Amino acid sequence: MSSDSKASLKAGLAALKEEDYPTAKIILEDVAARDDDTHQSLQAQIGLVVAYSRSGEISMAIALCESLIQSDRSQVQQWAEKSLKQLKKQNIKKNTEPDSTGFVAFESPDEEVETAFISLSTPPPPPPSFLTSEAIDTSPLKETAAKRRKKPHGDRIASVNSIKTKRDNRNENIHWRLGRRAKVWQPLPKRNFIRLRLVGFGTFITLFFLVEALVKLVMELINNILVALPFLEPIQLLYKNPTFLLLGIFLILLVVSPWLIEWLLCNFYGKKTLKRESLNTYSREAVRVLQRYCQPRGRSLPPLGILPIATPIAFTFGHLPRTARIVVSQGLLEQLADDEIAAIFACQLGQIARIDCTVVSLVMAIAIPVYQVYQLICRQADNISNRIGRTVVGIIGNGVYGIWCLLTGTGLWLSRIRTYLNDRIGAEVTGNPNALIRALLKIAIGNADDILKVELTSWQLESLSLLMPVSHKQSLWLGSLAPNTTFESLLMWDYLNPYRQWFVINNSHPLMGERLQRLCKIARHWHVEPELYLETQQPLKLKRQPFLLQTAPFLGLFIGTAFALFFWLAWHAAFTLHLINLKWIYDDWQFAQGFMLIGFSIGILIRINFLFPNIKTETLQTSESLPELLANPATLPIDSTPVEFRGKLLGRRGCSNYLGQDLILQVGNSLVKLHHISWLGQSANPQDFIGRTVSVTGWLRRGATPWLDIQTLKTQSGKTLNSPHPIWSAILSVAIFAAGTYIILTG
């Protein structure tokens, strides 16, 4: 057993002793799930029984006690039997007392009596006297994990190791508690849609002005080229203001966006019609949810579509109830259970006729054709034999990719807000937040599996990411690491780090931990045991210095602005007092831009040494510690962890990956996003080694989506590529400083 596992067990037992049961459960579940040492696993499971019972989760404690009774350790058996009797008495007693809220659970005749709500004051079983490491024999258990899985425990958790997915061998170690749905539930408090409408309107305006700026830039560029060429005249039409023409085109696109997206999906994505009869074979509940939601509102059922791809995908587009369409993939229907599919459909139904769905449909109606152009240009570039010609065309194609990123970037804020609302509606319509939790996690796992299978991020995943329930960037690490540890430990950063919201600005989806924590809160509100134990806690208290260093360049902008104001006041005062006879600073505010650029450059320079510290061989972390590194909720990207990972390089080949937008390292079955920057004119690039085994040294960073900044990439043949992140940062800092100085000196 590793020292990290021992430390985790010690920390979990310490939290239990201090009555910090949420923390104890997260740590001990992690140890019990991934520890091969029987001795340590027993300690963790015994501690979990105590933690479950003391936090009121009696049925969880009962299930785990029943598992521990099968142990061949006499002390464990005796303690588990004694505790089980006491727990069952408490459980029956609590179920015979009506809840103070008036809630009564409807139990089926053949169902074991279970509690709908247990007070936190329920007396726990006595903690065992043999909880210390010296008291338990380390001989192996005779009972295997397979036998434990056969033990019937209803549809609740049988033990931390009992219920596992059967979809493939890699996912056998993923533990599902199979939390129930609410049998009786009240509607959740109504939400205020003002913020959603304002952000939707702001997204429309931002998208319009971005497209207008791009069109004006292209018009100006064309005329400048024509002026520079001999015997050619500029096109006078391109000198006119295109604002009103673009506004008319935008309004037309807003109206026709459902049919345009439908045409794009049919011709480029292979979309087919999904009949209700076909959906019924995968999920009867989904069909009932469609009918139950639409009929009371006087709506016909929205047309359903299916994409013939293995990746789990679901999205909605359209602007009115009669134009809305719901599309899912074959992979989603095959990989999710009946109630999970229904929960996803409920999320999609809640979007119909909302302003956010209308605006996002407009964004996608513009962005999808641009992405197709990027693909087309890069495919043509790959067919060019001449290296210079291929490079030039490839650069143009990646420039189009940059435009696609800008277009989809206008919808990021709106996408994050609407995702929370979709989750809420999905849980409320079905009364089953636990199914939605499992569905979202399985979608992440399915996306990661697809990337592992095809060894790149498919263009369908990337181009439709803004619409999907789970981002492909989130899926990359969360879905691939799921078999190696518990979801609770992986998601701790998402709801405990106090600075987490600053790192989702460039993300299309909110943090998964926060989303699932809200769904768990809904489950508890309806007196249902949640699928995950993401307790509502205060964020960690961290020092501000690392965060200030992380944001140093942006702080430099504000400091530069403040310094410009101070300089202007001082100059104005000196001019008024006739100490200086120059008025240019007083009249021209352009100098403020110079101070802002200087402040930004100094911020970059300050951050470089902390962001890219020297890597020493003795401090390098290996892939074995990857789950623990990402589970630490107190880290920031500035906390650079030097690592050396060995694995297979995945990603797109050729010109479509000139920007390194799809570089992934497969370490075992885990996936890590790579960031690389090349020297100008470098003969070799990382995409040349895709599909090979490589050794990567660099800095692992934990943000909203973890990534690894490459320092060196070595192939088995001895070829080494360097990624000069700190050098380029220094060059950028000097260039910006020079530009700021020039602006100030020239006025």
N, C-alpha and C positions, 0 to 999 in steps of 0.2 A: 504494500500500500504506500502511495506517495506521501511525502510530508505535507503537501497541500490538502490531501484528503483528511489526514489526521488533524490538521489545523481546523478544517471545516467542521469535523465532528466535535472537536473541543469547543469551537465557537457556538455550535448549535446547542450543546448541552449547557454552556454558560448562559445563553439566551433563555433557555428553559428554566434555569435556576433563578434568573432575574425576572421571571414571569413575562418575558417579552415573547409571547407565543407566536405572533405572526412571523417574526424573524426566525424563531426556532423551527417552525414548520418548513419555511422555504429552504433553510440550510439542511435540515435533517432529511427532507424528501430528496434533495439532490444527492446526499451521501448514500441513502438507501437505494436509490435508483441506479447509480453508476458504480458503486463500490463492489469489487469482486471479493473482498475480504469478508468472510462470513461473520467473524468476530465483530468487526466494525459495523457491518450491516445490521446485526442484531441490536447493537447499542442504539443505532439510529432509529430502528423501528420501535423499540421500547420507548425511546424518548418521544416518538411521534404519537404513541397511544396517550401518553400523559398530556402532550400539547393539544391533541384533538379534544380530549375529554375536558380539559380545563378551559378551552375556548368555546365549549358548547357543541362541538361537532361529534355528538355521541355515536351516530351511525358509522362515522368514519372510524372511530376508535373501536367499535364492536367488530367491524370487518377486519381490521388489522389484528385484533386479539384472536379472532378465529384462525387467522393465518399463523400466528405465533404458537397456537396450541399444537400445531403439527410439528413443531421443532422437536429434535431428539435431546435437547438440553432439559433436564428435569426442572431446573430452577425457572427456566423460561416458561415451561408448560404450567407449572404450579401458579406462577404469578399471573399468566394470561388467563387461566381458568377462573381464578379468584376475581380478577378484574372484570372478566366477561360477565359473571353473575351480577356483580354490582352495577355494571353499566346497563344491562338489560332491565334490571329493576328500576333504575332511574329513567330509562327510556319509556317503559310502560307507564310509570307514574306520571311522567310529563304528558304523555299522549292522552291520558284520561282527564287531564285538566284542560278546560277551554282556554284558548289564547285570549289575552286581554284585548287584542285588537278585533276579536270576533271572527278571525279567520279559522276555517275548519277545512282540513284536507280530506278529500274523498278517496278512501282506500278501496281497492278491489278486494273481494272476498279471499282470494288466494294470496294476498300480499301480506308480507310480514308487517306487523305494527311498527310504524316509524314515526319519528317526530317531525312536525312541520316547523316548529320553532322551539329552540331550547335556550333558556336563559343562560347568560354567561356565568351565573352564580351556581350552576350545577356542580355538586361535589365531585371531584375527580377520583379515580382509583388511586390507591396509595402508590407512590413511586417505588420501584423495586430497589431492594437493598444491594442488588448486584449490578447496578448501572455503571460501576467503575470498571476499567479495563481488566483489572486483575481477577474479577469474580467470575467471568464467563470463559469457559473453555473455548479454544480456537479450533476445535475439530470441525470438519465440514458438516453441513446439514445433510441429512439423508433425503429430505424432500426436495425435489427438483422444481424449477420454475414452471415446467410444463404441468406437473401435478397440481400446482397451486392455481393455474389458470382454469383447471377443470372443476375446481370447487365452486358450487353455486352460491352467489351472493346477490341475486336479483340483478337489477341494473345499476347498482351502486358500486363504489370502488371495493374491490376484494382485498387488495393490498397495494402497496406502492409498486409492486412488480407484477400485478396480475393481468390487467387488461392491456393488450397491445394490438396495434393494427397489423393486418395480415396482407396488406397490399403488395409488399415486396420484402425481401430479406433485410434490406437496409433499414426499413422502418419498423422492424419487429420490436425495437427497444423504446418506441414512443409509447408513453403511458396516457391513456384516456380514462378519465374518471367516469365518463358517461353520466354527467349530472342531469337531473330530470328537468322537465318543464313545469311551469306553474299550473296548478289545476284550477285555481280561481285567482284572478288577478284584476286589479283595478287599473284603469288608464293612468298613464304617467301625466304629471302636470304639463299643461300646454306650453310650448316654446314660443318665444317672440321671434318672428321672422324678419324683423326690421334690419338686423345686421346682415342677414343672408341676402336680402334684397339690395342693400347698399353695396355690399361687396360684389354682387352680380352686376349691378349697374356700373361700378367702377372697373370691373374686368372688361366689360364691353368697351368703355371709353379707352382704357389702356390698350386693348387690342387694336382699336381703330387708329389711334395715334402712332402705334408701332408700325402698322402696315403703311400708314401715310408716310412716315419717315423713311421706310425702306423703299417705297415707290419713288419718292422724291430723290433719294440717293441714286437709284438706278437711272432715273431720267437725267439727272445732272451728269452722271458718269458717261452715259451714252453721248450726250452733246459735247462733253469735253473731249472725248475720243474723236468725234467727228471734226471738231475744230482743229485738233492736232494733226489730223491726216490731210494730205494735200488733195485738192480737187473735190473736196466734200464740204457740204454746208450743214450746220446744225439744224435739227428739226424744230421748227418754231412751236409746234404743238407741245413739245416737251418742256417749254418754258412756262406754260400756263399752270395755274394752281389746280391740282387734282382733287382738292378736298371734297367738293360737292359731288363729283363723279364717284369717288370712293364711298361716300356716305350712301349714295343710292345703291351701289353694288352691295354694300354691307346689309342694307335693309332687304334686298332681294335674297341674299344668302341666308339671312335670318329666317325668311319665310320658307325657302326651299331646302334648308339644311337636312330635314329628315329624309327626303327623297334622294338628295345628293349622297348622304352617308350610306343609305341603303344601296345605292348603285355602286359605290366604292367597295362596300363589304361583299357584294355579290361578285364583282369582277376581280377583286384583288385578294380577298380572304376566303372565297369559296363558300359564302353564307348560303344556307338552305332554310326552307321553312320547317319549323318544329311544330308538329301537330300535337294537340292535347292528348291524343291517344298514345303517342310515343312518349310524351312527358309522363303520362300516368304509369308507364311501365317502370320508370325510375323513381318517381315520387308521387304517390297518390295525394299526399298532403299538399304538395305544391299546387296541384290542380284545384284542390279545395280552397287554398289560400287565395288563388286568383279569383275564384268565383265569390268567395266571402268578402273580398275587398272591393270588387268592382260592382257587383249587383246592387248593394245598398246605396251606392253613389250614382246609380243610373248610367253606368259606363259599360260599354262592351269590353270584352277581354282584349287586351292589347295583342297585336300580332307577335308571335314568337319566332325567333330565328336560332339557328345552331351553326357553329363554326366547326368544321371537321378537323380539329386539332386536339392533341392530347393534353395540352396545358389547360388547367382550370381557369376559365374566363367567364365573366358575367358583366353586362353593362346595359344601360338604358339610354336612348336618345330620342329626341322629339320635343315639340313645344306645346302641344295640346293633347288632351286625352285620346283623341281620335288619330293623332299622328305619332303617338309614342310607340316605341318598339322595344322589346326586351330580347337580348341576344345572350346565349350561353354557348359554351363549347362542349364538345363530346367528352373531353377530359373531366369537366366539372360534374357532369351527370354520372360518370363512371366512378369517380373517386370520392364523392360525397354520399352520405347516407340520406335516407328519405327525409327526415326532419331537417337535416342540414341544407339540403337543396331548397326546401320550403322556406327556410329562414333567409337564404340568399334572394329568392324571388320576392319575399316580403320587402327586403331592402330596396329592390328595384322598383316595386310598385309605388313606394313612398315618394319617388322622385318625379312621378308623372305630373305634368302641368305646373311644375315649380320653375321659378325664374332661373335657378342655377342650372337645371337640366337644359333649358333653352340656350343659355349663354355657352355652356360647355359644348353643346352640340354645334354651335357656331364656330367655336375654337377648333373643334375636330374637323369640321367641314373645310376649314382652311389649312389645318396642319397636316392631315392625312395626305392630300395631294403633294404637298411640299416634301413629305417623307418619301413618297413614291418617286419623286424626281431625284432625290438624293440616292436612292437605290439604283435607279436607272443609270445615272451618270457614273456611279462607282462600278457598276457592272460593265459599262462600256470602257471605262478606264482600264479595268483588268484585262480586257481583250486587246489592248494596244501593246504591240511588241516593243516599240521605241520607249526607252526608259524615261526620257525627258517629257515626251508627250503624255505618257501614262501618269507621271508625277503632276503635271500641270492640270490635267483633267481630274485627277484624284483630289487635288487641292480645291478645285471648283466644287466637286461633289461634297467635300467636307465643309465647304463654306455654306452650301445649301443646308447641310445638317445643322450648322450653327444657327441658321435662320429658323429651322424647325424648333430648336431648343428655345429660341426667343419667343416664338409664337405660343408654344405650350407653356412657357414660363409665365405668361400673363394669367393663366388659369390656376396657378398653384395655390394661391391663398383661398380662392373659392372652392377648390377641390378639397382642401383640408377641412374647411368648415362644413361642407355638405356631407362629408364622410361620417362625421359624428352624428348628424341628423339621420342619415340613412341607417346607421346601426341602431339608433333608438327606435326608429319606426319598425325595423325588422324584428326587434325583440318584442315590441308592443303588439304587433299584428299577430304573431304566433304564440306569444306568452312563453317563449322558449329561448331566453338569452344564451343558455348553455349550448344549444345547437348552433347558434350563430358564432359563438366563440370557437367551437370545434371546426366550423366551416371555414372561418378566416384562417385558422392555423393550418388546416389541410390544404387550402389554396396556396399558402406560402410554401408548404412542403412540396406540393405538386409543381409549382413554378421552379423550385430548386431542382427537383428531379428531372424536369424537362431540360434545364440547362446542363445538368450532368449527362443526360442521355445524348443530346445533340452537340454538346461541347461548345456551345456559344449561346448568347442571348438572342432568341429568335426575334425577327423583326416584328412579328405580331405582338409579342410581349411588350416591346419597347414602344411601338407606335400607338398602342391602345392603353398604355399605362395610366393615363389621366382618367380614364373611364372605369378602370377595374377596381374591385373591392380591396385588393392588396397590391401595392407597388412591387414591380419586379426587383427593385433595388433592396427593399425590405426582405423579400423572399430569399434573396441570394444568400444571406448569412443566417437568418432565422430558420428558414426551412432546412438548410443543410446541416446546421448544428443541432437540430431538434433531437436526433437519436443519441447525442452525446451527453446531454444533461437535461434538466427540467426546464419547462417553459418559464416557470417563476423566476429562476435564477437568470435566465437570458433577458427577461423583460424588466428586471429591477432598475436598470439605468433609465428606462423610459418614463418611470413615474417617481423616482427618488432623486434624480439629479436636479438640483435647483436651477441650472442654466440650460436645461434641455431644450426649451422652446426657441432659443437663439439658433439652434442647429437644424431646425426643420424649415427654415426660410426657403431653401432651394429644394424642398421635398414636395412631391405631389400628394402625399398622404400623411396624416398625423402619425405620431408614434404609436406603434402597435400596443405597447404596454398600457398607455393611457386609454386607448379604445377598449381594450379588454377589461381594464379596471372599471370603466364605466358600466360595461355589461355585467360584470360581477356585482357591482353595486345594485343594479336593477334586479338581479337574481335574489340578492339578500332582501331587497325591498319587498319582494313577493314571497319571502320565506322559503326560498329554494337554495339548496347548497350549490355554490358556484362551481363551475368546471375547473377554474383555477383559483388559487388563493393569493390574490393580489390585494392585500389589505390596504385600506385607506390610511395613509400615514403622512406625516409632515415630511417635506423634502429634507434631504440631508443638509447640514450646515457645513459648508465648505469655505475655505479661505478665498478671498476675492482676487488675490494676486494672480493665480493661474488664468482666471477668466479675463482679467485685465490684459495680461500678456497675449492671450488668444485674440482679443479684439483690438490690439494695439494700433494697427493701421487705421481702423475706423475711428478710434479715439483720437488719432492724429488729425483726422479731418476736422473734428470739433475743436481740438486745441488750436489748429491752424486758423480756423475761423475766428476764435476768440482772440488770438494774437493779432490777426488782421484788424479786428475792431479796435483793439488797444492801440495798435500802430496808427490807425486812422485818427483816433482821438488825440494822440500825442502830436501827430503832424499838424492837425487842425489847430490845436492849442498853440503850437509853436508859430504857425503862420499868423494866427490872430495877434499874438504878442510881438510880431515882426522879428522873431528870431530866425525864421527861414522865409526866403522870398520865393519859394516854389509852391505852386498850387496843384500840381498834377496828381498827387496822391489824394487830395481832397476832392477833385473833380471826377476821377476815374476809379470805379470800384473793381476793375479787372484785376488789380493787384491782389485782391482777396483770393482769387483762384490760385495764384502763385503760392500764397501762404498755406492754402489747403493742400496743394500738391506736396509741398515740402513736409507738412505734418504727416501726410500719408506715407511718404517715403521713409521718414524717420521711424514711423511705427513698424514698417516692414523690416527695417534694419535691426530694430530692437528685438523683434520676434524671431529672427533667423536662428540665433544661437540656441534658443529654447526649443524651437520647432525641429531643428536638425542637429541634435547633439552628436558628438563623436560616438561611433559604435565600437565597443570593445568586445572582444571575443568572449571574455569571461562573463559578460552580462547578457549575452544573447539568450532570448527565450525561444523554445522550439514549439512545434505544432501541438505537442501534448498539453501545453498550458493554454491553448487558444480559448476553450470554454471559460476557464477561470479569468482570463484577461478581459474578455468581453462581458463577463458577469459583474465586474466591479462597478458599482453605481456611482463612484466618486471620481472617475477619470474624465478628462477632457481631451480633445485632440492635441492640445499643447503638451500633455503628459506623454511624450514620445516614448514608446516601448520598443527597444531594439530587438528585432526578431530575425531568425533565419529559418525559413520554411522551405521544404523540398516537396515538390509535387509536379503535377501536369499543368502546363499552360493552356488555358482555354480562351476562346474568343473568336471574333470574326477575322477572316483572313483578307489580305489584299487592301485595296484602296479605301474600302469602307471603314477601315479602322486606323486611318492615318492619325487621328487625334487620340488614339488609345482609349476610345470610349467604351470598348468592350474587351478589357484585359482581366482575366480571372485566373486565380491560382487554385487548383483542386488539390487540397491537402487531405489525403485519405478520401473521405466522402464529404468533407467540409469545403466550402467555397469562400474565397477571400477576394474582394475587389482590389485591383492593383491600379496605382497611379504612376504613370511614367512620363518623363519629359526628355526629349532627345536633343543632342547637339545638332545645329544646323548643318546639313550636308552629310550627316552620318550615314555610312554605307549600309549598316544593318539596323533593323528595328525589331522590337519584341514580337510583332505579329509574324515575323519570319520564322519564329520558333514555336508557333502555336501547334499543339499536338505533341510536343516533346516534354520530357522530364527536365525540369530546371531547378536550380537552387536560388532562392531570392533572399537577399539581405536588405533590410530597410527598417522603417519606423511604422509600427502598428498604431492606428489611431481609433479611438472610440468616440463616435459621434452618433447622430441619428441613424446613419448607415455606416458601419465600420469600413475602414479601408487601410491599405498598406502602401505607403510611399516608398518606392523602390530606390535603393542606393546602388546595388549591383544585381545583375541577373546573369547567372552562369549556367551554361549548358553542359551536358555530359561529355561533349567533345572538347571542352575547355574554352569555348568562346565566351567572352565576358562583355556585357553591355553595362555602361554606367548611366545613371539617371541623375544629372547635376541639379537637383532641386535647389540647394542652397546657393549655388553659383548663379542660376537664373534669377533667383529672388534678389540677390545682391545687385545684379545687372539692372533689373527692373527698378530697384530702389534708387540707384544712381541716375538712371534715365529720368525718372519722375522728379527727382530733386533738381536735376539740371533744367528740366522744363519749367518747374516752379520758379527757379532763380531767374530764368530768362524773362518770364512774364513780369516779375517784379521790377527788374532792371529796365525793361523797355516800356513799362507803364501800360 
